[in-house]
Amino acid sequence: MAERTASVERNTLETRIRVRINLDGRGQSRLVTGVPFLEHMLDQVARHGLIDLEIECQGDLDIDDHHTVEDIGIALGQAMALAVGDKKGLCRYGHAYVPLDEALSRVVVDFSGRPGLQLHIPFNRASIGRFDVELFQEFFQGFVNHAQVTLHIDNLRGSNAHHQIETVFKAFGRALRMALTPDERMAGQMPSTKGCL
């Protein structure tokens, strides 16, 4: 199987980002973004997805975290699309349920070639520390638009916002791991009746 790695650089007037990804890694991460809570969540994706992930970002954090979080989602989606390649032999679909104390979340992903996001997290507060919880929508929207995936995220229960979002990111990593696993029975075949994704 070809090496499933990619590197992406995204430079705008608002952010300068470099992403490196290895889909067949060991779950190691190196994250330097200036947004500690996002780094904590991305580390969950790497660890539970068995994806090696390096992200460096210099953003306009003096304004707020918005551009940094959104653009990291975009760059990560671009890197994911490049690393996945033509999608032949993939399981394609992945899903996971993850609990953390009182919280439980479900994430379902389809490497469909069609961007779509359904995100339902009933937060009962506006921020986790200094992190605005609205930015999770921006992160995942940027990711799905550029990874070309359909992503359904549901926090099924939870009262602690940190627990709610941590279960989402852990489940996201697990769902990616399932979807990106090569299926030996599909070797060389496109996992679609259309013949393309």
TAGIHU-V798748 format. One line per field, one symbol per residue. ss: DSSP state (@ for helix, = for strand, . for the rest). phi: phi as a letter, one per 40 degrees, with the letter a starting at -180 (. if undefined). A space follows every 50 residues. Layout:
# TAGIHU-V798748
ss=???
phi=???
This chain:
# TAGIHU-V798748
ss=....=======...========......====...@@@@@@@@@@@@@@. .========......@@@@@@@@@@@@@@@@@@@.....=..======== ..========.....=====......==..==..@@@@@@@@@@@@@..= =======...@@@@@@@@@@@@@@@@@@@@.=.@@@...........
phi=.ccbbabbbbbbcbabbbbbbbcbcbgcbbbbbgbdcccccccccccccf bcbbbbabbccccacdccccccdcccccccccccgcgcgccgbaaabbca fccabbbbbbccgbcabbbbbccbacabgcccccccdccccccccbcfbc bbbbccaibccccdccccccccccccdcccccbdcbdgbccaccgab
